[in-house]
């Protein structure tokens, strides 16, 4: 059985601690990737998760990696070992899945990518931690509720969570305040509507508001 390396875990933890807000991005046109990344970085959000929900995701990530060095580029919606291999070759900084399979976890453990598997249950978390993945995405977070993370923290005190799915500007700080939450992911900062309209100022403003809230909370 393949297990994740400590070096990859350390890199992933460093990424999430430096940018505890992860912008989850679904993009339709690869050309929008660079101006979108610049808009988010200008607002203080540097960790970006480009999903593979559209064919443009990987191409947009490649352009951002080349032209926006301030951005930390991840790829999300990793579903298969083939996805792991594609993303590993892309040069992305990290990868994220919405769920787990044995084949997916084994492929991620063999790759050079820092990988964050998605889980919903204690059984899935046991499978992930058994492969060495103790930084996980809770998805869909809003449907499961904060009580899920609080409950899982009892038997799994070593696990750090990145809740994603249904989190927005109005409740992001509630999630970040949980002691076993290292970061949160969300798409509200860069909606597909605003991306299609190329409304970069609105995206920058949302990113700035949430980073201001986060910094104020850390100071408090």
N, C-alpha and C positions, 0 to 999 in steps of 0.2 A: 504493500500500500504506500503510495506516494504521500508525503506530508510537506506542508508549506515551510519555507526556510525562514529563519529568524531575520535575515537581512531584508527580505521582502516585507515582512511584517513591520520592521522598524521603519522602512521607507513609507509604507502606507500610513502608519501612525503619525509620522512627521508631517505628511501632506495634510491629513485631516486636522491636526492640532494647529497648523499654521493657517489653514483656511477652513474653519468649522462650518461654513455655509458652502454647500456644493450646489451649483446651478445645474439642474437637470434639463438638457436641451434636446428637443426634437426639431430637426431642421430639414426643410424641403429642398433648399437650393444651396449647394456647397459654397457658392460665392458669398453667401451671407455669413459664413462662419467667422471670417476675420473681423469685420466690423462689429459683429455681435460680441466676440471675445473682447475686443477693445472697449466696448461699452460696459461690459461687466467688470473688467479690470479697473476701469476708471471709477467705478462705484465701490471698489474695494473687494469684489468677489473674484478670486483668482482660481479656485478649483472648479473645473468645468467637467461635466459628464455628458458627452455627446452620445445619444442613444443610437442603436442600430435599427430603430423602428422604420427608418427610411433609408434608401440607398445613398443619400447624400451625407449621412453621418460620418462615415469613415473618411471621405474626401475632405469634408469640412475640418475634421480633426487634424488631418495631415497639413492643411493650409495654416491652421492655427499654430501647430507645432513649429512651422517654419517662420511665421511672420509675427507671432505674438509671444515672445520669450517669457513674458511675465506670467502667462497663463500656465496652470498645471492641468494637463489634458488627460482626462479619463474617457474610457469608452464603456457605455452601459448597454443593457439588454443583451448580455452575453448568454447565449442559450445552449451552445454546443461546443464540443472540442474544436471543431473547425473555426468557430468564432474566436476561441482563445488563440489559435494559431495565427489568424489574420491580425488580431489586435497586437499580439506579441511582435509581429513583423512591422507593425505600423510605427513603432517607437513611442506609443502612448505611455504616459507615466503610471497609469493604474487602470484596472478593469473592474466592472461591477455586474453582477447578475441579479435578476429578480427572484430566483429560486435556485435549487440545487438538484443535481443528479450525481450518482457515483462517478459516471464518466466525466462530467464537467469538473468535479472537484479534483479528480486525478490529473486531468489535463492542465488545470490551473496550477496544481502543485508542481508539475513538471516544467512549466513555463518560467520565463524570467520575470513575469509580471507580478507586481503587488496586486492581489485579487481580493475583492470583498464580496462574498457570496450573500445572496438574499435568503432570509429564513422567515418562517411564521411561527414555528412551534418548537417545543423542547426537543422533540425527536430530531427535527432538522438541525437544530443547534448542536445536538450530540454528534450528528454525522459530520458537521462542519468542523467542530473543535477536534474531533478524532483525526481529522486530516491536518490539523495545525492552524486552522483559520479561526482566530478568536476576535477578529474585528469584522463585524457582520452588518449587513443592511437589514433592518426590519421593514418588511414590505407586505401589504400596504399599511403604513403606520397608522393613519387616521382611523381606518376600519378596525384595527386591532386595539388601538387606544394606548395611552400612556401606562395603563395598568399591566399591559403585556410586558413591557420592558422592566417595570418594577418587579413583577412576578418572576421573570426569568433571571433577574439579578440575584435572587436567593441561591438557587442551585448552581448558577454560573457566575460567580463573583469576578472571575478573571476576564469576562467578555466585555468588549466595548461595542456600542451600537451606533449605527448611523440610520435613524428612522427616516423613511422616505415614502411619499405617497399620501396626498391630502394635507400636507403641511403648507401653511401660508404665512403671510406677514403677521397675521393676528395671533397666531399660536406658536410661532417658531421659538420664542424665548422660553415658553413652558417646557418644550422638549429639551432645549439646550440646558435647562436648569437641572435635569435629572443627572445624578452623579455618574451613571454608567453610559451616558451619551457623549460621544467624542465629537460628533458632527451631525448635521441634518442635511438632507437633500430636498430640493424642491424646484418646481418648474414655474412658480408664480412670477419670478423675477424676469423671465424671458418667455412670455407666452408665444405660442405659434402665431397668434393674431398680430402681435407687435413685431415679431420677426418678419412676417410676410409684408407688413407695412413699412418695414425698416425704421421703426420708431426707436432709434437708438437712445435718444435723450430720456424717454420714459423708462427704458431698461436700466440705464445708468442711475436714474433717480431711485428706482426700487432697490437696486443693489446698495446704493448709498444709505438708504433708510435702514435696511436690515443690518448693515455693518455698523452703523451708528448705534443701533439698539444693542447689538452684541457687545460693543466696546463699553457702552454705558453700564451694561449688566456686569461685565467683568470688573469695572472700577467700583461698582456698588458692592 
